Amino acid sequence: MLHRASTLAIVAVLVGTAACSTKKKVLPPPPPPATAPMAPTMAPPSTSGSGDTGVGTTNLPGSIADFKATSGSDTVLFAYDSYDVDDTAKAVLGKQAEWLARYPSVKVTVEGHTDERGTREYNLALGDRRASAAKNFLAAQGVNSSRIATISYGKERPVADGTDEAAYAQNRRAVTVVVSGAR
């Protein structure tokens, strides 16, 4: 009888432990199996004779896509250990300022970035100087500075992996991000 009681007690403890354990996470089902690719939807041929089908060539005015297309880029690059806005960056920022003048309700954030060399603290400060330099240029072009926020990510968000000059050059940048007011 004692043996049976202790066996029942052990079974009760095991059942209780199993009831308290966490259940396995239910994962979503896997994606459907790949099938033959769908043919892209084509726009009717252009009647202008230029060969332009119009596919992918239109952006909604005031949209983020319009900002990038009109400005040519949302990114300006910097020389090593520098926050000077060079002529190439001035041209891009000038186009950004023109677009922002057309859409005065739009607000942007300018992100400052660096390559991986240097300490975290130094790179955060350099990223801040790069973002501020881009902001100051936009403000000098007539964009109200209250519409422009800045943030530094330092070396924390590289756009290019690698430890060579080509990767470093792509990571030394300021990026203008449309945050509000765009459609």
C-alpha positions as CSV (number, residue, x, y, z in Angstrom):
1,M,0.0,0.0,0.0
2,L,2.8,2.4,0.9
3,H,4.6,1.6,-2.4
4,R,1.3,2.3,-4.3
5,A,0.8,5.6,-2.4
6,S,4.4,6.8,-3.2
7,T,3.9,5.8,-6.9
8,L,0.7,7.8,-7.0
9,A,2.5,10.8,-5.3
10,I,5.3,10.7,-7.9
11,V,2.8,10.5,-10.8
12,A,0.9,13.4,-9.3
13,V,4.1,15.5,-9.0
14,L,5.0,14.7,-12.6
15,V,1.5,15.5,-13.9
16,G,1.6,18.8,-11.9
17,T,5.1,19.6,-13.3
18,A,4.0,18.9,-16.8
19,A,0.9,21.1,-16.4
20,C,3.1,24.1,-15.2
21,S,5.7,23.8,-18.0
22,T,5.6,26.2,-20.8
23,K,4.0,25.1,-24.0
24,K,5.8,25.0,-27.3
25,K,5.4,28.1,-29.3
26,V,3.1,27.7,-32.3
27,L,5.0,28.8,-35.3
28,P,3.2,30.2,-38.3
29,P,2.8,27.9,-41.3
30,P,5.6,27.9,-43.8
31,P,5.2,30.0,-46.9
32,P,3.4,28.3,-49.8
33,P,5.6,26.3,-52.2
34,A,7.2,28.3,-55.0
35,T,5.2,28.3,-58.2
36,A,5.9,29.6,-61.6
37,P,6.5,33.4,-61.3
38,M,3.7,35.5,-62.3
39,A,4.1,37.6,-65.4
40,P,4.5,41.3,-64.5
41,T,1.5,43.5,-65.2
42,M,2.3,45.7,-68.1
43,A,1.1,49.1,-68.9
44,P,-0.3,49.7,-72.4
45,P,2.4,50.8,-74.8
46,S,3.0,54.5,-75.0
47,T,1.5,56.3,-77.9
48,S,4.1,59.1,-77.7
49,G,6.6,57.0,-79.7
50,S,9.2,57.5,-77.1
51,G,9.2,53.9,-76.0
52,D,8.4,54.9,-72.4
53,T,5.7,52.6,-71.0
54,G,5.2,54.7,-67.9
55,V,5.8,51.7,-65.6
56,G,7.5,52.8,-62.5
57,T,8.1,56.3,-63.7
58,T,5.5,58.1,-61.7
59,N,5.6,59.0,-58.0
60,L,2.8,60.6,-56.1
61,P,3.7,64.3,-55.6
62,G,4.8,64.9,-52.0
63,S,5.5,61.2,-51.3
64,I,8.8,59.8,-50.0
65,A,9.4,58.2,-53.4
66,D,8.9,61.6,-55.0
67,F,11.4,63.1,-52.5
68,K,14.1,60.5,-53.4
69,A,13.4,60.7,-57.2
70,T,13.3,64.5,-57.3
71,S,16.4,65.0,-55.0
72,G,18.4,62.3,-56.8
73,S,19.3,60.9,-53.4
74,D,18.5,61.0,-49.8
75,T,22.2,60.6,-48.9
76,V,25.3,62.8,-49.0
77,L,28.8,61.4,-48.3
78,F,31.7,62.9,-46.4
79,A,35.5,62.6,-46.5
80,Y,37.3,60.7,-43.8
81,D,37.1,62.4,-40.4
82,S,35.2,65.3,-41.9
83,Y,31.9,67.0,-41.7
84,D,32.5,69.5,-44.5
85,V,29.7,69.6,-47.1
86,D,31.5,69.3,-50.5
87,D,30.2,70.4,-53.9
88,T,28.6,67.1,-54.6
89,A,26.7,67.1,-51.3
90,K,25.7,70.7,-51.8
91,A,24.1,69.8,-55.1
92,V,22.1,66.9,-53.5
93,L,21.1,69.0,-50.5
94,G,20.1,71.9,-52.8
95,K,17.7,69.6,-54.6
96,Q,16.4,68.4,-51.3
97,A,15.8,72.0,-50.2
98,E,13.9,72.7,-53.4
99,W,11.6,69.7,-52.8
100,L,11.1,70.7,-49.1
101,A,10.2,74.3,-50.3
102,R,7.4,72.8,-52.4
103,Y,6.0,70.8,-49.5
104,P,6.2,73.1,-46.4
105,S,4.3,70.7,-44.1
106,V,6.9,68.0,-44.5
107,K,9.3,67.4,-41.6
108,V,12.6,65.5,-42.0
109,T,15.3,63.9,-39.8
110,V,18.9,64.1,-40.9
111,E,20.8,61.0,-39.7
112,G,24.6,61.3,-39.2
113,H,26.7,58.1,-39.8
114,T,30.4,57.2,-39.7
115,D,32.6,54.3,-40.7
116,E,33.6,51.8,-38.1
117,R,37.0,53.4,-37.2
118,G,37.3,55.3,-34.0
119,T,35.6,55.0,-30.6
120,R,31.8,54.9,-30.2
121,E,31.8,58.3,-28.5
122,Y,34.0,59.9,-31.1
123,N,31.8,58.5,-33.9
124,L,28.6,59.6,-32.3
125,A,30.0,63.1,-32.0
126,L,31.2,63.1,-35.7
127,G,27.8,61.7,-36.9
128,D,26.1,64.6,-35.0
129,R,28.4,67.1,-36.7
130,R,27.6,65.6,-40.1
131,A,23.9,65.6,-39.5
132,S,24.1,69.2,-38.2
133,A,26.2,70.3,-41.3
134,A,23.5,68.9,-43.6
135,K,20.7,70.6,-41.5
136,N,22.5,73.9,-41.5
137,F,22.9,73.7,-45.3
138,L,19.2,73.0,-45.8
139,A,18.3,75.9,-43.4
140,A,20.7,78.2,-45.3
141,Q,18.7,77.3,-48.4
142,G,15.5,78.5,-46.8
143,V,14.1,75.4,-45.1
144,N,12.8,76.3,-41.6
145,S,15.1,74.6,-39.2
146,S,12.1,73.7,-37.0
147,R,11.2,71.2,-39.7
148,I,14.6,69.4,-39.5
149,A,15.6,67.1,-36.6
150,T,19.0,65.5,-36.4
151,I,20.2,62.2,-34.9
152,S,23.6,60.5,-34.8
153,Y,24.0,56.8,-35.2
154,G,27.8,56.9,-35.3
155,K,29.1,53.6,-36.6
156,E,26.0,51.6,-35.4
157,R,24.1,51.4,-38.7
158,P,26.5,50.8,-41.6
159,V,25.1,50.6,-45.1
160,A,28.1,48.7,-46.4
161,D,29.9,45.8,-44.8
162,G,33.6,45.6,-45.1
163,T,36.9,46.9,-43.8
164,D,38.1,48.6,-46.9
165,E,38.0,52.2,-48.1
166,A,35.1,51.5,-50.5
167,A,32.9,50.3,-47.6
168,Y,34.1,53.1,-45.3
169,A,33.3,55.7,-47.9
170,Q,29.7,54.6,-48.2
171,N,29.2,54.6,-44.4
172,R,30.5,58.2,-43.9
173,R,27.1,59.8,-44.7
174,A,24.1,61.9,-43.7
175,V,20.7,60.6,-44.7
176,T,17.6,62.8,-45.0
177,V,14.5,60.8,-43.9
178,V,11.0,62.2,-44.5
179,V,9.2,61.6,-41.2
180,S,5.9,63.5,-41.5
181,G,3.7,65.4,-43.9
182,A,4.5,63.2,-46.9
183,R,1.7,61.2,-48.6
